Amino acid sequence: MTKIVKSVVRSGQQIYGDGEDVVVLAAVQSGAEVIADGCVHIYAPCFGRVMAGANGDRDAMIFCAHFEPELVAIGNRYVTAEEVPAKAWGNGVKVYREGGVLRVEDLVMSFGKPAAHPKRRKTPAAIRRVRRRDRRARAQTSV
């Protein structure tokens, strides 16, 4: 079973997934805690504390879209904010336990390639401004 949280987890608030995974669809603010006996998925910025495998499950994982936690733990192993690798700070990551050590890796969500941002469409007014600017530039160079 999975517990789904759709609202912001505020400072001082604790979300606990008893025997289940926890999915958070909103931000986890500083001072808030998300704890699960299974895995934790956070699809928004995380500034609080995140703990997976609270019942001792060493195979639990943490997935986060924007990683800036105060503390992250799996089972009885934890890492504080000061120990989080700089390359992971503010990025999408997965955290897992390997040989008694927590590993923090980049989370690639698009099958190996970085997600492409769609180009912004120019509005008709913007197109007219560009055309006018180009006409003026051509008129100045032809004189």
Beta strands, then each sheet from edge to edge (+ up, - down):
strand 1: 2-5
strand 2: 14-17
strand 3: 21-24
strand 4: 33-36
strand 5: 40-46
strand 6: 49-52
strand 7: 62-67
strand 8: 71-74
strand 9: 77-80
strand 10: 93-98
strand 11: 101-106
sheet 1: 1+ 3+ 5+ 7+ 10- 11+
sheet 2: 2+ 4+ 6+ 8+ 9-
end
